[in-house]
Amino acid sequence: MGFRKEKDMLGDRNIDTSKYYGINTLRAMENFDLGDRYVNLDFVKEIALIKKSAAMVNIRLKSLEEEKGKAIIKAAEEVIEGVFDEDFKINAFQGGAGTSTNMNVNEVIANRALELLGAEKGSYDLIHPLNHINMSQSTNDVCPTALRIAAIRKIRKLADALAELQEAFQIKENEFANILKLGRTELMDALPMMVGQGFGAYAKAIERDRWRIYKVEERLRVVNIGGTAIGTGLNATNKYIYMMTDMLQQLTGLGLARSDFPMDVTQNADVFVEVSGLLKACAVNLMKISNDLRLLGSGPKGGLGELVLPMRQPGSSIMPGKVNPVIPEMVAQVAMRVVSNDAGITFAAASGQLELNAFIPLITENLLESLELLEKAVIIFREKCIEGIEVNKEVCKENLEKSTAMTAALIHHIGYDKASDIAKKALSLGITLREAIYLENILTKEEVDKILNPLELTKPGIPGK
């Protein structure tokens, strides 16, 4: 293994000649040696896309020689394709507001461009990571812009996954539209309902999540590229700034817009808090639904047992035959992680100071992880759980008949107090509500049957009238 020598303001270092990264990346790898949680590669690739865009613009502005620019563009494209993924090994939790990641991309593109021109890696007098790859840029406009682009792409995928989950719940709503079950409030017996109505409520919750997340893309479209270090645009011409926005629109296919006040976008990260907050709301709904399914599917003999969840794997190393609701449990844990990530994003955004937020790396890692986890969890939830759910009709019927919850239907006929007495009698004697009413001999059998018709109890109106 050979080495090449690179230098910076702190001194010289030997770099493995097989590596495309340089001295800045090496120092960052050593300084932030926290394990193998590296910077999100999708974020890296969006930075490379910005470098490609900058090279194309700078060629047109004649700020960059065409031969060098074309080599830079080709090298950036290879980074986007994933050719050099192994050269991006800086920990996600790095100091410097993302400078290390930006420099990592600059160095890899520079050294690959040198190679394409027939020069040796490290020949920075020909193509320099900063003078050429980072021309008219700063970490502080590159990283926020790359994060916004990466987040938008993932938001679109998540919105699509949520739309499919919503549809899956709606299919179950129709499939179970005529199956009665006992409703529950505060885990106690409540009024009858259709099984399908419960799934319809889940569909509505996911519909809200889908719409909110789809719409929040608009909040991320405004970018500060061209604002350079603090948003004033030093070292970037007006032509460059406008052309960069146009070029990024063209290359991404996204409706990106130039900020009319780049200093705001450079220093304030509240938009990411807003996006994360909507992801948290989605996580809350997913966790509530997954916990409902675990409860309704509990048993098979000692729990509620009204739903039958698809069996995915044996559940115990000591209890043969036990099968756990592993998919809803996974979804709940993803939801917990997203809520935790939101807390981190909130603290990081609030901790920015003056003209820059130093904690963009944490915001980047947490936001992109939340988006990725939610998309994957939603797809797995739909495919491996929701689509295969069945109803235990006999258990639903038995639980409904044993309950005194239908006493609410008697209120308009015999009053609340008398209805309460009948419910108490049914429980104490271990008989059904219907049988307890017959014993009181205050309503005819026809009247009772009409009032306690479960189908009448699942929609608006006064039963029996």
Secondary structure, DSSP 8 states (H G I E B T S, - for coil): --EEEEEETTEEEEEETT----HHHHHHHHHT-S-S-B--HHHHHHHHHHHHHHHHHHHHTTSS-HHHHHHHHHHHHHHHHTTTGGG---BSS-SSTTHHHHHHHHHHHHHHHHHHTT--TT-TTTS-IIIIITTT--HHHHHHHHHHHHHHHHHHHHHHHHHHHHHHHHHHHHHTTT-EEEEEETTEEEEEEEHHHHHHHHHHHHHHHHHHHHHHHHHH-EE-TT-TTTSS-TT--HHHHHHHHHHHHHHH-S--EE-SSHHHHHH--HHHHHHHHHHHHHHHHHHHHHHHHHHHT--SSSS---EE----SB--SSSTT-B--HHHHHHHHHHHHHHHHHHHHHHHHHT-BTTB-TTHHHHHHHHHHHHHHHHHHHHHHHHHTGGG-EE-HHHHHHHHHH--GGGGGGHHHH-HHHHHHHHHHHHHHT--HHHHHHHHT-S-HHHHHHHT-GGGGGSSS-TT-
